[in-house]
Amino acid sequence: MVSAIGSVAALEGQIRQDQVQLNDWTTCVSAGTPKGQAAIQKLSGEISADKERIARALQSPAATPAAPRSPGALDVWA
């Protein structure tokens, strides 16, 4: 569970960084140039891919906390 949470946090950080760069490119005078368009497309794709990775990580069983045991529950081994 910790690794899923850590990877989600890392991906969210990367998304924030990419979003800042994307905002810079979209408001830049170079946004309409081939280089600007390529950078905007690349960053948009990376943001989308990272959001999909987060969604998958949050849906995985490892990201779901285990149900708490009831008090007094015993493990029985045969």
C-alpha positions as CSV (number, residue, x, y, z in Angstrom):
1,M,0.0,0.0,0.0
2,V,2.8,2.4,0.8
3,S,4.4,2.0,-2.6
4,A,1.1,2.8,-4.4
5,I,0.6,5.9,-2.3
6,G,4.2,6.9,-2.9
7,S,3.9,6.4,-6.6
8,V,0.6,8.4,-6.7
9,A,2.3,11.2,-4.8
10,A,5.2,11.2,-7.2
11,L,2.9,11.2,-10.2
12,E,0.9,14.0,-8.8
13,G,4.1,16.0,-8.4
14,Q,5.1,15.3,-11.9
15,I,1.6,16.4,-13.1
16,R,2.0,19.7,-11.3
17,Q,5.4,20.3,-12.9
18,D,4.2,19.4,-16.3
19,Q,1.1,21.6,-15.9
20,V,3.3,24.6,-15.1
21,Q,5.3,23.9,-18.2
22,L,2.2,23.4,-20.3
23,N,0.8,26.7,-19.0
24,D,4.0,28.4,-19.9
25,W,3.9,27.0,-23.5
26,T,0.3,27.8,-24.1
27,T,0.7,31.4,-23.1
28,C,4.0,31.9,-24.9
29,V,4.3,33.6,-28.2
30,S,5.9,30.4,-29.5
31,A,2.7,28.4,-28.8
32,G,1.7,28.6,-32.5
33,T,5.1,27.4,-33.8
34,P,5.8,23.8,-34.7
35,K,8.1,23.5,-31.7
36,G,5.5,25.0,-29.4
37,Q,2.8,22.8,-30.7
38,A,5.0,19.7,-30.3
39,A,5.9,20.7,-26.7
40,I,2.2,21.3,-25.9
41,Q,1.2,18.0,-27.3
42,K,3.9,16.1,-25.5
43,L,3.1,17.7,-22.1
44,S,-0.6,17.1,-22.6
45,G,0.1,13.5,-23.4
46,E,2.3,13.0,-20.4
47,I,-0.3,14.6,-18.1
48,S,-3.0,12.4,-19.4
49,A,-0.8,9.3,-19.1
50,D,0.1,10.1,-15.5
51,K,-3.5,10.7,-14.6
52,E,-4.3,7.2,-16.0
53,R,-1.5,5.7,-14.0
54,I,-2.9,7.3,-10.9
55,A,-6.4,6.0,-11.6
56,R,-5.0,2.4,-12.1
57,A,-2.9,2.7,-8.9
58,L,-5.8,3.8,-6.9
59,Q,-8.0,0.9,-8.2
60,S,-5.4,-1.8,-7.5
61,P,-5.9,-4.0,-4.5
62,A,-2.5,-2.9,-3.1
63,A,-3.9,0.7,-2.8
64,T,-6.9,-0.4,-0.9
65,P,-6.4,-0.4,2.9
66,A,-7.0,-3.7,4.5
67,A,-10.2,-4.0,6.6
68,P,-9.5,-3.7,10.3
69,R,-9.7,-6.8,12.3
70,S,-12.4,-7.1,14.9
71,P,-11.2,-7.1,18.5
72,G,-10.4,-10.5,19.7
73,A,-10.2,-12.1,16.3
74,L,-7.9,-15.1,16.2
75,D,-6.0,-16.6,13.4
76,V,-6.6,-20.3,13.2
77,W,-4.1,-22.6,11.5
78,A,-5.1,-26.1,10.7
